[in-house]
Amino acid sequence: MRLVLGPMEGVLDHLMREILTDINDYDLCVTEFVRVVDQLLPDHVFHRLCPELLQDSQTKAGVPVHIQLLGQDPNWMAENAIRAAELGAKGIDLNFGCPAKLVNKSKGGAALLQHPELIHDVVKACRQAVPEQTPVTAKIRLGWDNPEDCFEIVDAVQSAGANELTVHARTKAGGYKASEIKWDYINQIRERFSIPLIANGEIWNYQDGQACIETTGVDSLMVCRGAFNVPNLGNVVKHNHSAMPWSEVVELLLVYSQYEMKGDKGLYYPNRVKQWFSYLRHQYPQADALFREIRTFNKAAPIVEHITRYRDELAA
């Protein structure tokens, strides 16, 4: 099995990639999207979202990182793909799946699922622009509101020359509802097309991963939200490990506090750690109580102090 740590805008940043690739056996990471509109972006934009560019486009654990671009103008997408490749990106991923209203309103992400010909033009422009050895991949949903549209969309991506395709097995209208997952469509795509596939959606544990592989016939999987619920989800899905015990999760929250962040670290850590708690609560009942104790703190120091004391009491 090949396992990819997928992107989550505003959540899965380089610090999280650092932590999660350090404790899991991931094969690849994809960054949060770089939003492309009508210009070539300055280098610092790429470095901010992907500081790993300065270390051979990989995390400290050695996991390769691909840069994701989101936009709808083929020429500007190609120009920015060239720049990302020049800066050392190990691969370029193109986002046609983001369901966020703000992104879709400006005709980005999943909005392009309604325009397969434009998806084709964007992929083709990027594929022709960057060196042959740099993979150009794409991520899609099954369609805007009709999963049957996936075949036309996949044809657009494959015929444009993409090296690989991640399929989130829901439509845009399906959001993130578990009831909307349609893995069987990935199997149909695999049977009809030759492009290598990565299956994504509703993989929360080892059993889900195995069921997805069995249903889709695809043994490359991507996890996103679940990687926050269970920090060692990579090893759970890949190697059937048990979910990380709560005491180790608490240690991880403290490790996270030691990471430096340019700008106001004091503000960054409280916001991000509270965000992480909102995911942890789905797996660990204890996270709820601890979150209630720290949620009023808006500075890093008291949060770290409180979690440290909590950890010591847990170990006593």
Salt bridges, closest charged atoms under 4 A:
ASP13 OD2 - ARG272 NH1 2.58
ASP25 OD2 - LYS238 NZ 3.39
ASP25 OD2 - HIS239 NE2 2.90
ASP27 OD2 - LYS238 NZ 2.72
ASP43 OD1 - ARG83 NH1 3.18
GLU52 OE2 - ARG17 NE 2.82
ASP56 OD2 - LYS90 NZ 3.16
GLU86 OE1 - ARG83 NE 3.26
GLU117 OE2 - HIS115 ND1 3.84
ASP121 OD1 - HIS120 ND1 3.38
GLU164 OE2 - ARG2 NH1 2.77
GLU180 OE1 - LYS182 NZ 3.37
GLU202 OE2 - ARG170 NH1 2.92
GLU202 OE2 - ARG225 NH2 3.30
GLU251 OE1 - ARG311 NH1 3.51
ASP288 OD1 - ARG281 NH1 3.43
ASP288 OD2 - ARG292 NH1 3.82
GLU293 OE1 - HIS306 NE2 2.55
GLU305 OE2 - ARG309 NH1 3.94
ASP312 OD1 - ARG311 NE 3.19
